Amino acid sequence: MIHIKPGVTIHRLQPQVVLATHAVDGIYQRHGIIECWLTSGSDGKHRAGSKHYSGEAVDIRTRNVPSQLRIPVAIDVAKALVGRVFDGRHGRVKMIFQSPGNPSLFDIFLHKTHMHVEYDVKEQT
């Protein structure tokens, strides 16, 4: 079940990010993690230009995920959102997906206390 940390702003979240959050919740459930906490939406302080401010990124708590499951969970999230994992170094999982006519980019970054899920449409070249 998705829980929202008090004070988190969700009213600006883009539909793709909402769906991605539900996918993360489902993966948490499959791994036996009962609570999926959204800890940041379009609120908080982030770097300049952060996708949080446009509702294209969320942070999801991982401190309730057993340490031995954090990377497997992040990899499963990446596979679910886009199908393959490009970078699993240093506790960081980066996921890229491009579909014909609608190139898109999902990035999943695994930090010490949270997983950052970001949606970013890329221009076709």
N, C-alpha and C positions, 0 to 999 in steps of 0.2 A: 504494500500500500504506500502511495506517495504521501509524505507529510511535508508541510511547508513551514520552515523555520519562521517564528514570529519576526515581523519586520521585512520579510522578503517581498519584493514587488513582482507580481506575475502578470499584471494586466497588459503589458506591452509585448509579451512573448509571442514570437512568430509561430505559426502553426507547425512548421517543421521541427521546431525546438520542443514544442509540447508533445508531439508524437515521439520524438527521440527520448524524452523524459519517461514516457510510458514504456518504451522499449527497454530502457535501463531498469525500470521497476520490475518488468517481467524477468529480466536476466538475474536481478538480485533474488527474486523469488525462487528461480530454478536452482540457484546456488545456496538456498536455505537462509537467505538474509531477508528477514521479515519487513524491516523498515527501510524505505528509500526516502532520504531527507533532501529536499531542495534547499540549499543554503544560500544561494544567491541567484537572482534573476536580473532584472534591469535596475536593481538597486546597488548600493554599496560603492566603494571606491575601487576603481580599476585603472589600469594604464590608459593613457590617452588613446582614443580610437578603438577602445575595447568593444567587442560585439555585444557585451552585456547591455550597453546603453541603448542599442537599437533592438533589444529583445531577441537577438540571434545567438545568445549563449546563456548557459546556466552552469552552476556548480552544484554537484551532488556529493553529499557526505560519504567518505570512505572510512572514517575512523571506526565505524561500527562493522566494517568488513574485516574478517580475520586476515592477518598479514599474508598468509599463504594463498589467499584467494584474490587479493587485490589485482595482481597482474592478469590471472586467468579471467576475472570478471571484466576487466578493461578490454582485453582481447575479444571476449565474447560480445561486448558492446560494439566494438569497432566492426566485427564481422556482421553483426545484425544490422548496423546502420548502413554499411557500404560494401561489405563483402570481402574485404581483405585488409591486412595490416602491413604497412610499409615500414614503420620504425618502432621497434620495441626496446630501444636502448635506454638505459638510465631511468627505468621506471616510467618512461614516457611512451605512450602509444599514439601514433598518428595514423589517421585513417583518411584516405582520399577515394572518392567515387566520382566517376563521370558517366552520365547517361546521355545517349544521343539527343541532341537538340536542347538539352538542359544541363550543361555542365555544372556540377555542384561540388562543394567541398565540405565534408564533416571532419573536424579535428577532435580527437579525444586526447586530453592530456591528463595523466595520472600524477597528481601531486601528493604530498604527505597526508593531507587531511581531506582532500576532495578530488573529484573527477570533474574536469572542465569539458563540457560538451558544447561545440560551436558549429554553427551552420554558416556557410559563406558561399554565395553564388559567384562563380567566376565567369568572366567574359570569354566568349569563344574567340579563338585566334585563327 
